[in-house]
């Protein structure tokens, strides 16, 4: 398929710029692929749509304060985005702190900048640009007595997608309520709609919950630029699935009473990555615990192997790999029909927007 097959026009006013006050009051478009039907509900009606013994799989990654501001010797301002912050740097400090970064502002190798704290004061932490590397990235060394955890606590801000122009008054609104593993530069946004109360209702109904971890890279916002989408290369992302959670997922796959529900495209990519690994070694009956890198690109024509029955997701950007993934799951035609109806009914789009549920 071609890149132009995944383009659509979205009125700018439908790009959500701030979260709803009540997370689970978001709209929920329910697309039933088998019946070719669409319903318009609220996310807090999810317990009515799920059954006892269904299994929800959630991504528990947490967004890191990876956005840091600095000031050049000339007085000019720059912005650093630390990439791959999931790597274990908690105990490192001083000269050990080196990262690949995206940089907004003109820089060159050997440039040293003073970092600006959250109180907008320039302190004694510096960053030195070491070299430019592929993809417009830079290798940057942080010069400070602080550990990595202390550095991002004092200087770091939660990075937001480029299409969100407003600053969040409460950065915690860009975290899922179950996030507990630091490592992402973007939130698994389908999970932003859950509240503690909603999760309790689901558990009390007898719905099982399993957790995976996929640390989302900035590549999730990288547009596909090649008309032949099969030639696009995904940025790699690190994933983890424990034995305990693999067991919960496998029980759902084996049971005729339980449906496997992936919350978010990141969860789909994690489960399918591991399923692909299992199939390579002839193990088609279970999802095994696993950790490693994934650069899996899912687009129409992909053969799903993880046994996912339902996907919960948000509405995605035109020409994005995420739109291609949901089109692979439900078909491009049905996704575009649903998107057209969502635009007509003024759904809120993208990271802080409304949700859709796809049943196969």
N, C-alpha and C positions, 0 to 999 in steps of 0.2 A: 504494500500500500504506500501511497505518497503522503508527504508531509501536509500538503494542501488539503488532504481528505480530513484532517483533524482541526481545521480552522473554523471558527465561528465568531460572530460579532456579539460582544457583551457591552451594554450601556455602562459607562463608568460608575454611575450612581449605584449600581448593584454590587460593586466590589466592597465588601464589608471592611470598614475602617476601625471598628472597635467591637469588642465582644458584647454579647447580651448580658444584662445584669443577672439574669437567671439562666444558667448554662443549658438546662434541658428544656427551655421554652422555645428552642430553635425549631424551625419547620423541618419536617421529615418527608421527603418524597419517596414513596415505596414503589419500586419497579419490579413487577413480577414478570420475569422473562418468559416463563412457560405459558402463562395466560395472556401475555402481551397487554398487561393492564398497569395503570398508574393510579395511585392513591395519594392524597395530600393530608398528612397528619402532623402531629407534634412529636418531638423526640421523646417527651415524657410518656408517650403512649407505647414505648418500646416493650414494656412488660406484657402488653396485650398481644403483641406480635410474636413473642417468643414462647416456647413450651418448656415444661418441666423436662429436665435432662439435656436441654440444648447446652452448647458450650461456646462461651465467648472467649476469643483470644485477643488480648490487649498488649500493646507495645508500651513497656514501662520506662522507656528512655526519658531522660530529663534534659531540657535545654540548658546549656552552659552559658555563662556570661562571657561570651567569646568576642564581643565587640568592644574595642578599646580605642580611645581617642588620644591623640598626641599633638605636640607642637614642635615644628621644625625650628632650627636656629634662626631662620628668617622671620619667624612668627607665624608662618603659614600653618594651617591645621591639616591633619591627616586622620584617617580612620583605618584601623586594623581589624580584620576579621580572622581570628585564629581558626584554622581548619584542622580537622581531626583532633578535637580536644578530648576525645574518649581515651586516648593513649594514657597510660598510668603515669601521670606527672605530679600526683599529689605530694610526694615527698621530695621532688626535685626543686632546686632553687638556684639563684645566681646564674652562673655561666652554663648550667645544664639546661636552661630553658630555651630551647630552639624549636621553632614551629614554621610550617608553611602557612602563609597568610595571603589573603587578598588585601590590597591597599587602595583606598580611595584618596587621591591626591598624588601630585608628582613627587616621585622619589627615585633615587639611584643607589647603587651599592655603596656601602660605607657611610651612608647618611645615618646620623644618630638623632633621635627625637626624644623629647621628654614626655612622659606619659601624664595624662590629666586625670586626676581622681574624680570620683562621683560628686565631690563637693566643688568641682570645677577649679581646683587648685593644682598647680604643677608641683609635683613632689620629687623625690629622689630616685624614682624608677625610670629607666631609659629603655629604649628599644633601638637596636642597630640593624639596618637592612644589610644583610650579608651578600645576597645575590638574587638575580632574577632567574626563575626556573620556568618550566613549560606551563602553558595555559594561563599566562599572565599572573602567575603566582610569584611570591617572593619568599625566600628563606630569611627569617627574622630571629635575632637573638635578643632575649630580654635580660637586662642587667639590673638586678635587684637582689636584696637580701631576703625577699619574700619567697615563700613556697608558691607553687602554681595556684593552689587553692586560695591562699591569701591574696595573690595578685589579682585574680579575677573577682574576688570579693570586694577589693578596694577600688579597682579600676574598671572592672568589666560591666558591660550592659548586655541585656538579653537582645540578641540580634532578631530583627523582624524582617519578614519578606519585603522585597523592594516595592511592592505595590501597596503596602500599608504606609500611609504618609503621616498618620497621627502617632504620637508617642503614647504608649500605654501608661495610664496612671498607676495601675497595679500590674507589674510584670508577671505576677503569679497567674494572671488570667491567661497567659500564653503557655501554661503548663497544664498537663492533665492532672487530675486529682490523685492518680496512682503513680505518677512519675517518681522514680527513686534511684535510677541509675544514671549518673551524670555522663553526658557524652555527645549530645546532638547540638547542631547549630540551627535546627528548626524543629517545631513541635509536630508530633503525629496528630494532625488536627482533627481527624475523625473522633478521637477520644476526648476532645475538649468539651463535648456535649454531656458527658457523664457527671453526675453529682453523687456525693456519698449516699444521699437518700435513695437515688435511683438504683445504685449498685446494691444497696441493702434489699430493696424490693425484689430485684432480680435473683439475688441469692436465696431470699426467703421463699421464692417460687420454685426453687430447686434447680436453678440454672447454674452450671459450673463455669468457673472462670480460670483461664490459664494465661500466663504471661510469657511473652517473648521480649527480646531486646534487639532492636535495630537502631544504631546510632545514625541519625539522618545527616547527610553531608549537604554542603551548599549546592551540590550538583542537582538536588531536587528542583532548584529554580533555574537550572541551565536549560535554555530553550534548545530544541532540536533544530539544527540548521541545515541538515541534508535532506533533499527532497526524497531520496530513497531511504526511508527510515530504518531499513534493515542494516544500514551501515553506521548507525549512531552507536557510540560507545558510552555506556553508563559509568559514572564515577563509582568507585568501589565504596562499600559501606560495611561496617563490622556488625556481626549478628551473634547472638547467643541464645541457645535454648537448653534449659536444664533438664535433667532426667525426670524430675518431679513434674514439670510442666509438659514434657513430651508424653508422659504417661496419661495425663488428663486428656491431651489431644488425641492420643491413640484410642482411648476408651470411646471418645466421641465418634471417631472414624469407624470403629467396629460395631457400634450400637445402631440398631435400626430405629431406635427411639430418639437419638440425639442428632441434631444438626450442628455442623461446625461453622461458626460465625466469625469471620475475620474482620476485626475493627481496624480499618485503614489499609491503604495500599502498602504501607511498610510491613504490616503483618502478612499480607498476601505474599509479598516478595520473600519474606523470611521463610514462610512455610513451603513455598514453591522451590526456593533454593535448596532447602534441606531435602525435600522430596526428590528433586533432581539428583542430588548426591546419592540418596538411597537407591534410586533406580539404576544408577551406574554400576552398583555392586550387586545388583540382582535382588535387592530387598524392596519389594513393592507393597508390603503389608503394614509397615509402621513408619512413623516419623521418629527418628532417633535423636537423642540429645546431640548437640553439635555447636561449635563456635568457629568462626572464620569469616573470611571476606566474601561479600556478594557483589557482583556486577551484573546480575541477571536483569535483562531487558525484556519485559513482557509487552507484546503488542499483538494485534489480531493475527490469528494463525497459531498462537502459542497453545501447547497441549498442557492443560492443568492436570497435576498429578496428586496434589495434597488432599483432595477430598473436601474442598471448601464448598459449602452449600449456600452461604449468604455472605455478602460483603456490605459493611457499613462504611461510607466514605463521604467526603465533601464534594463540592463542585470545583472542577479543575480548570486551569488555564488552557486557552487554545494552543494547539501544537505542542503540548507538554507530554512527557513520558507517562505522567499520571493519567491523563485523558486516554492515552493509548492503552494503558493497563485495564482501565474499567471497560473500554471498548472491546478488549479481548475477552473479558469475563462475560459481558452481556450482549455483545455485537455493537458495531459502530452505529448502525441504523437505530437501534432501540435507545442507545445512550443519547444520540443527538435529538431524538424525538422527546426524550425526558428533559433534556437541557432546554429545548425550545419551550416546553410547557412551564419549566421552572422560571425562565426569563419572563414569560407572559404573566405569571403569577407573582413576579417580583421577589423571588427568592434572593437571599444574600449569598454571594459567591466567594470562593477561595478560602483562605486559612481560617478566618474568623466568621465565616458564613454558615449557612444552613447545611443540612445533611441529606443524604439519600441512602436508601437501603435496597440492595439488589438481591432478589431471590431467584435461584435457578431451579 
